[in-house]
């Protein structure tokens, strides 16, 4: 597998990881006990930390990309493993 392919897969997995991790650890103003600004949505986060999110997404993306590349190289899970209709008919 080319390194540019691995980089592209890593970028896609990083964005996916960031979106998956986005709601974890975020609290609203009501949960923390802070006063809201007039017109502010009730669900607006009060403690959003993008740096921490980027670090967590980077770690998760490295792990998932590594597993993907290792599966590509060693073939642990192939197309035949994902054919559930074949398994049901046997």
Backbone torsions as a table, in degrees:
resi	resn	phi	psi	omega
1	UNK	NA	133.5	179.9
2	UNK	-69.3	151.1	-179.3
3	UNK	-67.9	-28.3	177.8
4	UNK	-69.2	-33.3	175.6
5	UNK	-66.7	-42.1	177.9
6	UNK	-63.2	-40.9	178.9
7	UNK	-64.2	-42.1	178.6
8	UNK	-65.1	-42.2	177.9
9	UNK	-64.2	-41.3	177.9
10	UNK	-60.6	-43.2	-179.4
11	UNK	-62.8	-42.8	178.2
12	UNK	-65.0	-42.5	179.6
13	UNK	-67.6	-34.8	178.9
14	UNK	-64.2	-45.5	179.2
15	UNK	-63.4	-44.1	178.0
16	UNK	-60.5	-43.1	180.0
17	UNK	-63.8	-40.7	179.6
18	UNK	-62.4	-43.5	178.9
19	UNK	-67.8	-36.1	178.7
20	UNK	-68.1	-39.1	-177.1
21	UNK	-83.7	-9.3	-175.0
22	UNK	-54.0	-45.8	-176.3
23	UNK	-79.5	-10.2	-175.5
24	UNK	-79.6	129.7	175.8
25	UNK	83.9	2.4	-179.5
26	UNK	-94.6	134.7	179.7
27	UNK	-122.5	149.8	178.5
28	UNK	-84.3	171.1	178.7
29	UNK	-62.8	-35.7	178.8
30	UNK	-65.9	-38.2	-179.4
31	UNK	-68.9	-34.4	-179.9
32	UNK	-85.4	-27.6	-179.2
33	UNK	96.2	21.3	178.0
34	UNK	-91.3	156.2	178.3
35	UNK	-80.5	138.2	179.8
36	UNK	-87.3	150.9	174.8
37	UNK	-79.7	140.6	178.9
38	UNK	-56.9	131.6	-178.6
39	UNK	91.0	-4.8	-178.9
40	UNK	-75.9	140.5	177.9
41	UNK	-68.0	146.4	179.5
42	UNK	-64.2	-27.0	-177.1
43	UNK	-93.1	5.8	-178.3
44	UNK	-66.5	133.6	-178.6
45	UNK	-72.7	144.5	179.0
46	UNK	-102.5	-20.5	-174.9
47	UNK	-128.0	39.6	-179.2
48	UNK	-70.3	126.7	-179.7
49	UNK	-125.3	96.8	-175.9
50	UNK	-65.5	-29.1	178.1
51	UNK	-64.3	-43.9	178.7
52	UNK	-65.5	-39.0	177.0
53	UNK	-62.7	-41.7	-179.8
54	UNK	-64.9	-39.2	178.8
55	UNK	-65.7	-45.4	179.4
56	UNK	-64.5	-41.1	179.1
57	UNK	-65.8	-37.2	178.8
58	UNK	-64.3	-45.0	179.9
59	UNK	-63.6	-46.5	-180.0
60	UNK	-64.6	-40.3	-179.8
61	UNK	-66.4	-37.7	177.8
62	UNK	-63.8	-44.5	-179.4
63	UNK	-63.9	-48.2	-177.6
64	UNK	-67.4	-39.2	178.6
65	UNK	-67.2	-39.7	177.4
66	UNK	-61.5	-44.4	177.6
67	UNK	-63.0	-39.0	179.2
68	UNK	-64.3	-46.4	-178.9
69	UNK	-66.3	-41.2	177.6
70	UNK	-63.8	-38.5	175.9
71	UNK	-65.6	-37.0	177.8
72	UNK	-63.9	-42.3	-177.3
73	UNK	-72.5	-46.8	-173.4
74	UNK	-96.0	-13.0	176.0
75	UNK	66.8	40.7	-179.2
76	UNK	-63.1	-46.8	179.9
77	UNK	-118.7	117.1	-178.6
78	UNK	-112.7	-173.5	-179.9
79	UNK	-64.2	-38.5	179.5
80	UNK	-64.5	-30.6	178.6
81	UNK	-70.0	-24.8	-176.6
82	UNK	-97.7	1.8	179.1
83	UNK	-86.0	86.9	-175.1
84	UNK	-73.7	-27.5	179.2
85	UNK	-66.7	-34.6	177.2
86	UNK	-66.9	-37.9	179.3
87	UNK	-68.1	-36.2	-179.0
88	UNK	-71.5	-31.9	-177.1
89	UNK	-82.2	-12.7	-178.2
90	UNK	-77.4	NA	NA
